[in-house]
Amino acid sequence: MQLDRISYQYPDGTTAGYDFHPRLTVIDTHPAHRRSLAEHLLQSLWTDAAGVHVEFTGTDGAAFVAFRPYGSTPRVIGVDRPVDVTDRYLRAGRVNLLAPLAIEPETALDLLLASHGDLVLADPTARWTSRLIDGGIEHVLDAAVDYVEAETALRRASTLPGPSPQPSAPVAEAQSRRVASSDLEGRQNRVRIATLVLGTSGPIAAVALFSRIGPWSALAIVGASVATAAACIGLERRLTRAIDLEYQALHAAGAASYDDLAVLDAAPPDPAAIVELATAFEGLRHITTRWQELAGDIPAAWVLERRTRLLEAAEFSAPTCPRPELFDQTGHRPGSDVLAALLDRALEIADLGSGTSLPLFLDDPVVGLSGHQKITVLNTVSRLATHQQLVICTDDAEVLDWAALESLACRARVIEANPSRLLKVAEPSTRA
């Protein structure tokens, strides 16, 4: 959608209007009114206030007007041919030109209106983008590919399987003795429980039931208890002997504990795997140094994910001609943060509209920049306007003079809406 005109019809019959350029419109307005004017113009896309009319051009090139008359139902009608498309733009009972995109007014206001602070502070990755562009995007992308490949190589080398040789004879003997003593200990524990039960309950039962079962049966119960106790003592001796043999085998294997035995039994490292791991580690160390010089702590994976957007941002922000003061003392290009954020915002708008263009309103986006820095940013803004309709509200004389030159080349329109500006004859302006 291309915004063509917003007109305000007041109850007393007077009207006021803003005619927008298809590319770039710069509105000269007082600093105290910049933000409110931009919001007021943008809200006209979805307001239900009577007397607010919006003319726009659709993606198919057809012109329409959102007509909101006093005392009558708002409607959207064709300008070139009499067609009523109101149903297409109805939402919650009101005419909303963003209705086909299913975007809420609050979201649209945040996305389609931005100041300098909104651009560079809302998304910290905007500074990442500008830093990468300043460092030479092609070199950065090549380094990002190398970094990711080096990480992958190190990860692969770290997980290479080693050889699994058979354990030595002393180690195998110690392990066998441990298994035998563990089995014997389990048997001895079961017999110990049986001895405890029979040794306690057997004699008591024999005495209590003596008169009923007779002396021989009582003697058999006591004998079973004694036999169980004898078996427990025998197993205890065998277990003691097995444990002694176990520790003798452990010492024969050269280990003082089973932790040491696990180390002795571990597979020796594969020389080829060690070489590959060392090579991968050294490769990552080298590329890490190079990457930190180019991108600092910016993740290489993030760079590769945004490859297309970074290339587009670099193409737009490339200077049209060499400039001797392109970079500051820190190696950072002045205004590149604003450019990166602005380009990212334009791409976000395009993604939201699925290719449908929407106007982007800017509240003095170059505030705080020097004269040369402003021109650098504004020249890029002029190129961006070929893809994204922009409306800039400002009272900056340098920006307005630049916009006047753009209007002479039919690339922009300047709207005077600042009643407090006084033009001196001694200092004529180049603005129309």
C-alpha positions as CSV (number, residue, x, y, z in Angstrom):
1,M,0.0,0.0,0.0
2,Q,1.3,3.4,-1.0
3,L,0.1,6.4,1.0
4,D,-0.9,9.2,-1.4
5,R,-2.8,11.8,0.7
6,I,-4.3,12.3,4.1
7,S,-6.9,15.1,4.4
8,Y,-8.8,16.4,7.4
9,Q,-12.3,17.9,7.0
10,Y,-13.4,19.9,10.0
11,P,-17.0,20.6,11.1
12,D,-16.8,24.2,10.1
13,G,-16.0,23.2,6.5
14,T,-12.3,23.9,6.5
15,T,-9.9,21.3,5.3
16,A,-6.2,20.5,5.6
17,G,-4.2,17.9,3.8
18,Y,-0.8,16.2,3.4
19,D,0.2,15.0,-0.1
20,F,2.9,12.2,0.1
21,H,5.6,11.4,-2.4
22,P,5.7,7.8,-3.5
23,R,9.3,7.6,-2.2
24,L,10.2,10.1,0.4
25,T,8.2,12.9,2.2
26,V,9.9,15.3,4.6
27,I,7.6,17.3,6.9
28,D,9.0,20.4,8.4
29,T,7.4,20.6,11.9
30,H,8.1,22.0,15.3
31,P,10.1,19.8,17.7
32,A,7.3,19.8,20.2
33,H,4.9,18.4,17.6
34,R,7.0,16.0,15.6
35,R,6.0,12.8,17.4
36,S,2.4,13.7,17.8
37,L,2.0,14.7,14.2
38,A,3.6,11.4,13.0
39,E,1.3,9.4,15.3
40,H,-1.7,11.4,14.1
41,L,-0.9,10.8,10.5
42,L,-0.3,7.1,11.0
43,Q,-3.4,6.5,13.1
44,S,-5.5,7.9,10.2
45,L,-5.1,4.5,8.6
46,W,-7.4,2.9,11.2
47,T,-9.2,5.7,13.0
48,D,-13.0,5.9,13.1
49,A,-13.0,9.7,13.4
50,A,-15.3,11.4,10.9
51,G,-13.7,13.8,8.5
52,V,-10.4,11.8,8.2
53,H,-9.9,10.7,4.6
54,V,-7.0,8.7,3.2
55,E,-6.1,8.2,-0.4
56,F,-3.8,5.3,-1.2
57,T,-2.7,3.1,-4.0
58,G,-3.0,-0.7,-3.8
59,T,-0.4,-3.3,-4.8
60,D,-2.2,-3.7,-8.1
61,G,-1.7,0.1,-8.9
62,A,-5.4,0.9,-8.4
63,A,-6.2,4.1,-6.4
64,F,-8.7,4.1,-3.5
65,V,-9.9,6.5,-0.9
66,A,-11.0,5.7,2.6
67,F,-13.9,8.1,2.9
68,R,-15.2,8.9,6.5
69,P,-17.9,11.5,6.1
70,Y,-19.8,13.2,8.9
71,G,-23.2,11.6,9.5
72,S,-22.6,8.7,7.1
73,T,-21.1,5.3,7.1
74,P,-17.3,5.2,6.2
75,R,-16.4,3.3,3.1
76,V,-13.5,2.6,0.8
77,I,-14.1,3.3,-2.9
78,G,-12.1,3.3,-6.0
79,V,-10.8,6.6,-7.4
80,D,-10.2,5.6,-11.1
81,R,-13.3,3.4,-11.3
82,P,-16.4,3.3,-9.1
83,V,-15.9,0.2,-7.1
84,D,-16.7,-0.3,-3.4
85,V,-14.1,-2.4,-1.5
86,T,-15.2,-1.5,2.0
87,D,-15.7,-5.1,3.1
88,R,-12.0,-5.8,2.4
89,Y,-11.0,-3.2,5.0
90,L,-13.6,-3.6,7.7
91,R,-12.5,-4.7,11.1
92,A,-14.4,-4.5,14.4
93,G,-17.0,-2.3,12.6
94,R,-14.6,0.3,11.4
95,V,-12.6,1.0,8.3
96,N,-9.0,-0.1,8.9
97,L,-6.6,0.0,6.0
98,L,-4.4,-2.6,7.8
99,A,-7.3,-5.1,8.1
100,P,-6.0,-7.4,5.3
101,L,-2.7,-7.8,7.3
102,A,-4.5,-8.7,10.6
103,I,-2.2,-6.4,12.6
104,E,-3.3,-4.7,15.7
105,P,-3.1,-0.8,15.8
106,E,-0.7,-0.9,18.8
107,T,1.7,-3.2,17.0
108,A,1.4,-1.1,13.8
109,L,2.2,2.1,15.7
110,D,5.4,0.5,17.2
111,L,6.5,-0.9,13.9
112,L,5.6,1.9,11.5
113,L,6.8,4.8,13.6
114,A,10.4,5.1,14.9
115,S,12.7,7.8,16.3
116,H,16.5,7.7,16.4
117,G,16.3,6.1,19.9
118,D,13.7,3.6,18.8
119,L,15.9,2.4,16.0
120,V,19.2,2.0,17.8
121,L,18.0,1.0,21.3
122,A,15.1,-1.3,20.6
123,D,17.1,-4.0,19.0
124,P,20.7,-4.6,20.2
125,T,21.5,-6.6,17.1
126,A,21.3,-3.4,15.1
127,R,24.7,-2.6,16.4
128,W,25.9,-6.0,15.5
129,T,24.8,-5.4,11.9
130,S,26.5,-2.1,11.7
131,R,29.7,-3.5,13.1
132,L,29.7,-6.3,10.6
133,I,29.1,-4.0,7.7
134,D,31.9,-1.7,8.8
135,G,34.2,-4.6,8.9
136,G,33.6,-5.6,5.3
137,I,30.7,-8.0,5.0
138,E,32.3,-10.4,2.5
139,H,35.3,-11.0,4.8
140,V,33.0,-11.4,7.8
141,L,30.8,-14.0,6.0
142,D,33.9,-16.0,4.9
143,A,35.2,-15.9,8.5
144,A,31.9,-17.0,9.8
145,V,31.8,-20.0,7.5
146,D,35.4,-20.9,8.6
147,Y,34.5,-20.5,12.2
148,V,31.5,-22.8,12.0
149,E,33.5,-25.4,10.1
150,A,36.3,-25.3,12.7
151,E,33.8,-25.8,15.5
152,T,32.3,-28.8,13.7
153,A,35.7,-30.3,13.1
154,L,36.6,-30.0,16.8
155,R,33.3,-31.5,17.8
156,R,33.8,-34.4,15.4
157,A,37.4,-35.0,16.6
158,S,36.3,-34.9,20.2
159,T,33.8,-37.8,19.7
160,L,36.0,-40.2,17.7
161,P,35.8,-43.7,19.2
162,G,39.1,-45.1,20.6
163,P,40.3,-48.8,20.3
164,S,38.9,-51.4,22.7
165,P,41.7,-53.9,23.5
166,Q,41.2,-57.0,25.7
167,P,42.2,-56.5,29.3
168,S,45.5,-57.9,30.5
169,A,45.6,-61.2,32.4
170,P,46.2,-59.7,35.9
171,V,43.4,-57.3,35.3
172,A,41.1,-60.1,34.1
173,E,42.0,-62.2,37.1
174,A,41.2,-59.3,39.5
175,Q,37.9,-58.7,37.8
176,S,37.0,-62.5,37.9
177,R,37.9,-62.6,41.7
178,R,35.7,-59.6,42.3
179,V,32.7,-61.3,40.6
180,A,33.3,-64.5,42.5
181,S,33.5,-62.8,45.9
182,S,30.4,-60.7,45.1
183,D,28.4,-63.8,44.3
184,L,29.6,-65.6,47.5
185,E,28.7,-62.5,49.5
186,G,25.2,-62.6,48.2
187,R,24.7,-66.3,49.2
188,Q,26.2,-65.7,52.6
189,N,23.8,-62.8,53.3
190,R,20.8,-65.0,52.4
191,V,22.1,-67.8,54.7
192,R,22.7,-65.3,57.5
193,I,19.1,-64.2,57.3
194,A,17.9,-67.8,57.5
195,T,20.2,-68.5,60.5
196,L,18.9,-65.4,62.3
197,V,15.3,-66.6,61.7
198,L,15.8,-70.3,62.6
199,G,18.2,-69.6,65.4
200,T,15.7,-67.3,67.1
201,S,12.4,-69.0,66.4
202,G,13.5,-72.7,66.3
203,P,14.4,-73.3,70.0
204,I,11.4,-71.2,71.1
205,A,9.1,-73.3,69.0
206,A,10.7,-76.6,70.2
207,V,10.2,-75.7,73.8
208,A,6.6,-74.3,73.3
209,L,5.5,-77.4,71.3
210,F,7.5,-80.0,73.2
211,S,4.4,-81.5,74.9
212,R,2.6,-81.8,71.6
213,I,5.3,-82.9,69.1
214,G,7.4,-85.0,71.4
215,P,11.2,-85.0,72.2
216,W,12.4,-86.2,68.8
217,S,10.6,-83.6,66.8
218,A,11.7,-80.9,69.1
219,L,15.3,-82.2,68.8
220,A,15.0,-82.1,65.0
221,I,13.9,-78.4,65.1
222,V,16.9,-77.5,67.3
223,G,19.2,-79.6,65.0
224,A,18.1,-77.6,61.9
225,S,18.9,-74.4,63.7
226,V,22.3,-75.6,64.6
227,A,23.0,-76.9,61.0
228,T,22.0,-73.5,59.5
229,A,24.3,-71.7,61.9
230,A,27.1,-74.1,60.9
231,A,26.5,-73.4,57.2
232,C,26.6,-69.7,57.9
233,I,29.9,-70.0,59.6
234,G,31.3,-72.0,56.8
235,L,30.2,-69.5,54.2
236,E,31.7,-66.7,56.3
237,R,35.1,-68.5,56.1
238,R,34.8,-69.0,52.4
239,L,33.9,-65.3,51.9
240,T,36.9,-64.2,53.9
241,R,39.2,-66.4,51.8
242,A,37.6,-65.1,48.5
243,I,38.1,-61.5,49.6
244,D,41.7,-62.2,50.4
245,L,42.2,-63.7,47.0
246,E,40.4,-60.8,45.4
247,Y,42.8,-58.2,46.9
248,Q,45.8,-60.4,46.1
249,A,44.7,-60.4,42.4
250,L,44.1,-56.6,42.6
251,H,47.6,-55.9,43.9
252,A,49.1,-58.3,41.3
253,A,47.4,-56.2,38.6
254,G,49.3,-53.2,40.0
255,A,46.3,-51.4,41.4
256,A,45.6,-50.2,45.0
257,S,41.8,-49.8,44.4
258,Y,39.2,-50.6,41.8
259,D,39.4,-46.9,40.6
260,D,43.0,-47.6,39.7
261,L,42.0,-50.8,38.0
262,A,39.5,-48.9,35.8
263,V,42.3,-46.6,34.7
264,L,44.5,-49.6,33.9
265,D,41.7,-51.2,32.0
266,A,40.9,-48.0,30.0
267,A,41.7,-48.1,26.3
268,P,44.9,-46.3,25.4
269,P,44.4,-43.2,23.2
270,D,44.5,-43.6,19.5
271,P,47.5,-41.6,18.1
272,A,45.6,-40.7,14.9
273,A,42.7,-39.4,17.0
274,I,45.1,-37.4,19.1
275,V,46.6,-35.8,16.1
276,E,43.2,-35.0,14.6
277,L,42.0,-33.5,17.9
278,A,45.1,-31.3,18.2
279,T,44.8,-30.2,14.6
280,A,41.1,-29.3,15.1
281,F,41.8,-27.4,18.3
282,E,44.6,-25.4,16.7
283,G,42.4,-24.6,13.7
284,L,39.6,-23.3,16.0
285,R,42.1,-21.3,18.0
286,H,43.4,-19.6,14.9
287,I,40.0,-18.8,13.4
288,T,38.7,-17.6,16.8
289,T,41.4,-15.0,16.9
290,R,40.5,-13.8,13.4
291,W,36.8,-13.9,14.2
292,Q,37.2,-11.8,17.3
293,E,39.1,-9.2,15.4
294,L,36.3,-8.9,12.8
295,A,33.1,-9.5,14.9
296,G,34.1,-9.6,18.6
297,D,31.5,-11.6,20.6
298,I,28.9,-11.8,17.8
299,P,27.9,-15.5,17.2
300,A,29.0,-16.8,13.8
301,A,25.9,-18.9,13.5
302,W,23.8,-15.7,13.9
303,V,25.7,-14.1,11.1
304,L,25.2,-17.0,8.7
305,E,21.4,-17.2,9.6
306,R,21.1,-13.5,8.6
307,R,23.4,-13.7,5.5
308,T,20.8,-12.3,3.1
309,R,19.8,-9.4,5.2
310,L,23.4,-8.5,6.0
311,L,24.2,-8.4,2.3
312,E,21.2,-6.2,1.6
313,A,22.1,-3.9,4.4
314,A,25.7,-3.7,3.1
315,E,24.5,-2.9,-0.4
316,F,22.2,-0.1,0.7
317,S,24.7,1.5,3.1
318,A,27.7,1.4,0.7
319,P,28.7,5.0,-0.1
320,T,28.0,6.2,-3.6
321,C,31.5,7.7,-3.8
322,P,34.7,7.4,-1.6
323,R,34.7,9.8,1.4
324,P,37.9,10.6,3.3
325,E,36.2,10.6,6.7
326,L,34.0,7.6,6.3
327,F,35.2,6.0,9.6
328,D,35.8,7.5,13.1
329,Q,38.8,6.9,15.3
330,T,37.4,3.6,16.6
331,G,37.0,2.2,13.1
332,H,33.2,2.6,13.3
333,R,31.3,4.4,10.5
334,P,29.2,7.2,11.9
335,G,25.5,6.7,11.6
336,S,25.8,3.0,10.6
337,D,23.8,1.9,13.6
338,V,20.9,4.0,12.4
339,L,21.2,2.7,8.9
340,A,21.4,-0.9,10.0
341,A,18.4,-0.5,12.3
342,L,16.5,1.3,9.6
343,L,17.1,-1.3,7.0
344,D,16.2,-4.1,9.4
345,R,12.9,-2.2,10.2
346,A,12.1,-1.9,6.5
347,L,12.7,-5.7,6.0
348,E,10.5,-6.4,9.0
349,I,7.7,-4.4,7.5
350,A,8.1,-6.2,4.2
351,D,7.9,-9.6,6.0
352,L,4.8,-8.5,7.9
353,G,3.0,-7.4,4.8
354,S,4.1,-10.5,2.9
355,G,5.5,-8.2,0.2
356,T,2.9,-5.5,0.7
357,S,4.5,-2.1,1.2
358,L,3.6,0.0,4.1
359,P,4.7,3.6,4.9
360,L,7.4,4.0,7.6
361,F,7.2,7.2,9.6
362,L,10.4,8.5,11.1
363,D,10.7,11.1,13.9
364,D,14.0,12.9,13.2
365,P,16.1,9.7,12.7
366,V,19.5,11.6,12.3
367,V,19.3,13.6,15.5
368,G,22.7,13.9,17.2
369,L,24.8,13.3,14.1
370,S,27.2,15.8,12.6
371,G,26.5,17.4,9.2
372,H,28.7,15.0,7.2
373,Q,27.3,12.1,9.1
374,K,23.7,13.2,8.4
375,I,24.4,13.4,4.6
376,T,25.9,9.9,4.6
377,V,22.8,8.5,6.3
378,L,20.4,10.5,4.3
379,N,21.9,9.5,1.0
380,T,21.3,5.9,2.0
381,V,17.8,6.8,3.1
382,S,17.2,8.1,-0.4
383,R,18.2,4.8,-1.9
384,L,16.1,2.9,0.6
385,A,13.1,5.0,-0.4
386,T,13.1,3.2,-3.8
387,H,11.8,0.1,-1.9
388,Q,10.2,1.6,1.2
389,Q,7.9,4.7,1.3
390,L,9.3,7.0,4.1
391,V,7.8,9.9,5.9
392,I,10.3,12.0,7.9
393,C,9.2,14.6,10.5
394,T,12.0,17.0,11.4
395,D,12.9,20.6,12.0
396,D,16.6,20.1,11.2
397,A,17.6,22.8,8.7
398,E,20.3,20.6,7.2
399,V,17.9,17.7,6.6
400,L,15.3,20.1,5.1
401,D,17.9,21.6,2.7
402,W,18.9,18.2,1.6
403,A,15.3,17.2,1.1
404,A,14.8,20.3,-1.0
405,L,17.6,19.2,-3.3
406,E,16.0,15.7,-3.5
407,S,12.6,17.3,-4.4
408,L,14.3,19.2,-7.3
409,A,15.3,15.8,-8.6
410,C,11.7,14.6,-8.1
411,R,12.9,12.1,-5.5
412,A,11.1,13.7,-2.5
413,R,8.5,16.2,-1.4
414,V,8.9,18.7,1.4
415,I,5.8,19.8,3.4
416,E,5.9,23.0,5.4
417,A,4.1,22.5,8.6
418,N,6.2,24.6,11.0
419,P,4.7,28.0,11.6
420,S,7.5,29.1,14.0
421,R,10.2,28.9,11.3
422,L,11.5,32.3,10.2
423,L,13.4,32.5,7.0
424,K,16.0,35.3,6.9
425,V,16.7,37.1,3.6
426,A,20.4,37.1,4.3
427,E,20.4,33.4,4.6
428,P,18.1,32.1,1.9
429,S,17.0,28.6,1.9
430,T,17.2,26.2,-1.0
431,R,13.9,24.7,-0.1
432,A,10.9,25.2,-2.4
